[in-house]
Amino acid sequence: MWLSGLFFGVTYLIFGCCVGSFINVCIENVPRERPVVGGRSVCPSCGHRLGFRDLIPVFSWFILKGRCRYCRRRIPARIPAVELTTGIAYLLCCVRLGPCFEAVLACLFATALIAAAWIDWEWLYVPDGIPLAVAVIGLLALIPAPGPSLMHRPVVPAFFSALAGAAFIGACLWLLSCASGGGIGGGDIKILAASGFYLGLSRGVFAVLSGYVLAAVFCVPALITGKINRNCMIPMVPFFAVSLFVSLLWGNRIISWYLGLLR
């Protein structure tokens, strides 16, 4: 049993690191409106075509000491960070959910979150395709798993529950954005509403609230020390990405624990 678990864990980890390489391509090209498929990978500094040994996820960056093999210019540390983060996220999905269809959807969700977080961090916007992808993942999550009770599973109630999560979160954030004069970005609203459709109302609301708490932990000290001011545009999606991923895997347990404290 442990051997099969080890096999699947390593498989998810390696595949996640490879997907992280593709996420890096998206981070580089999507904001610049360049294609993300087709063509050979090249060094962004010198334009030299990269070979297989230059593209091994995580390891190539460390072997090359963070520099291009050909022009010796620095390769951003973001490259291995995204690859390793994606690999670890996939591994956690496998460990928490097991090697199943639900874990595959969780990995896809993690992929969308990581891409959105880094693009928002570097470009202060979220491409519309990412919330749409999350919504599609939410629809796929409604598909009943094969089994003897397939025809008796509450697909319709689950759909309306997911729809309620998206509508409630999207409406609340839109109203807050209007009240604050655009203090909440449209990309934030879209990805959180789509995530609410996938996670449901309770886990979606938990993710939104904990995301703001996480942002406050980082931003309030920076405000106090003067590193940022109230007029700074703060990319919020990186904080929401963490809270959404935590809510995906452990949200129900955390909510149940918290409600137990109130009894």
N, C-alpha and C positions, 0 to 999 in steps of 0.2 A: 504493500500500500504506500509506504513512504517513498519507494523508488519511483512509482508512477507520479506521486505528488511532486517529487524533485524534478522529474522530466518535464511535466507541464509548467512548473514554476520557471525553470531555465528557458523553456521555449517561449513563454510569454515575455520574459525579461529581454531575451535577444531580439524577438520580433518587435517589441516595443522600442528598443534602441534603434532598430532599422526604420520604424515609422517615424521616430524622432528626426531622422535625417530628412525625410520628406517634409516634416513640419518646418524644418529650417529653410527648405526650398520655398515653401509657402510664405514664410515670414519675409524672405528676401524679395519674392516676386509679386505676390498678390497686391501689396500696397503700391507697387510700381506699375501695376496692370500688365505684367509680363506673364507668359504661359508658365505653368508649373509642371507640365509634362512635355516630353519630347526634348531632343537635343542632349548634348553631353554636359556634364558638370564642369565648370571652369572656376579658376581662382578669380574672385571679384576684383582683385587688385591688378594682376598682370594679364588675366584672360587666358592663361595656359590651361589646356585640358587636363583634368585630373584623372589619374588612373585608379585601379581598384585599391591599391595599397594606400592611396590618399583618402579613401572614402569609407574605411572601416569605422563604424560608429564608435565614438568615445576614444578608442585606442589610437586611431591615426593622429588625433589632436595631441595626445600626450607623447606619442613617439616622435612627432615632428616638433615638440616643445612649443606648440601654439603658433607655428610659423609656416608659411607656404614653402613647400619643398623647392620651388623654382625661383621665386622672387624674394623669399625670406621675410616678407611682410607679415605682420601679426594677423592671425585668424581669431575672430572674436571668441571669447570664452563662452559666449552664448551657445555656440555650436555643440560642444560636448554637454553643456548644462541641459539643453533641450533634449538631447538624445538620452542622457542618463535619467532625467526626470520622467520622460515617457516610458522608459524601460521599467523603472520602479513603480510607476502608476499601473502599468499592465500587470506586473507581478502582484501588487496588492489586490487588484481585481480578481486575479486567479486564486490567491490565497483566501480572500474573503468570500468569494462566490463559488469557487470551484470552476473547473474547465467546462463551461456550459454556454448556452446561447445568451443567458443573462450577463455573463462575464464579457462576452464579445461586445454586447451593447454598451456595457460599462467602459470598456476600452475605447470604443468609438467616441463616447461622451468625453472621456479624459483627453482624447486626441483633439477634439474641438475646443475644449477648455484651455489646453496648453497653447494651441495656435492663437486663440483669441487673446489670451493673457499677454503673450509676447508682442503681438501686433499692437495691442492697446498700449503696452508699455513703451514701445518704440515710436508709434505713430499716432497715438491718442485717438484711435477709432477702431471699430469692430466691423469687418466686412459683413454685408447682409447675408452672405452665403452660410456663415457659421451658425447664426440662430436658426436658419432654415434647416440646416443639417441636424441640429439638436432636436428640432420639432419632428423630423423624420425618425430619429432614434426613438423619440417618445411614442410615435405611432407603431414602430416595430415592437416596442416593449409591450404593447397591448395584445400581441399575437399570443394566443394560449400555447403553452408547451404541449407536445404530444402526450397523450396518456388516456387511460380508460374513461376519465371524466371530462374529456375535451369539450363535449357538447353542452356541458352543464356549468362551465366556468363563466363568471360574470364579466364578459367582455364589455357590454354596454355600460354597466355601472362604472367600470374602471375608466372607460373613455370619458364619461361625464365628470368623474373625479379629477382626471388629468386636465380636462378643459376648465374646471373650476380653479385649479391651481394656477393655470396660465392666465385666466381672466382676472383673478383676484390680485395676483402679483403685478401683472401688467397695468391694471387700472390704478392700483395704489401708487406705484412708482410714477405713472404718468401724471397723476394729480399732484404728487410731491414735486415733480419736475416743473409743472405749471406754477405751483405756489412759490417755488424758489427761483423762478425766472430762468429756468433751464439748468438748474444746478445738477440735475441727473441727465447724463447723456442718453441719446436715443439708442445707441448701441448697447448700453447697460440694460436699458428697459427691455430691449428685444431678446437679449440672450438670457436674462433672468426669467422673462415670461415663458420662453421656450423651455428653459430648464424646469420651470414649474409644471409644465405639461408632462415632462418626463418623470420628475420626482414625485409629483403630487403636491397637494396643498401644504400639508404639515412639514414635510422635508424641504419644500421650496421656501416657505416662510422662514424656517430655521436657517437655511443657507443665506437668505438675504440679511437677516438680523446679525448672524455671526460674521458675515462678510463686512458689515459696517463696523462691528466691534473690532475685528482684526485690522481694518484700515485705521481706526482711531488709535490703536496701540502703536502703530507706526507713525501716523501723521501728527498726533497731538504733541509728542516730544519735539518733532521737527518744527512745528509752529512755535512752541515755547522758546526753542533755541534760535529761532530766526532763520533756519535753513530754508524754509518755505514760508510763503505768506498766504493770506486768504484769497488772493487773486490767482494763485497758481492752479493750473489745470492738473488734477491728480488722476492718473489712470487707475480706475477702480476695478476693472475686470481681473487683474492679477489677484486681488484679495477675494473677489467673488469666486474665482476659479478654485482657490483652496477650499473655501467654505462649501462650495457645491460638491466638490469631490469627497470631502469629509461627510457631507450629508448623504451622498449617494451610498457610501459603504457603511457608515455608522450612525446615520441620522436617526433612524428608528430607535436604536439603543440609547442614544443620548437623550432623545425626547422622552422616552419611557423612564429613564433615570431621573430626569428633571421633574417630570410629573409626579414621580414617586416621592420626591422631596417635599412636594406641596400637600401631600395627603396627611 
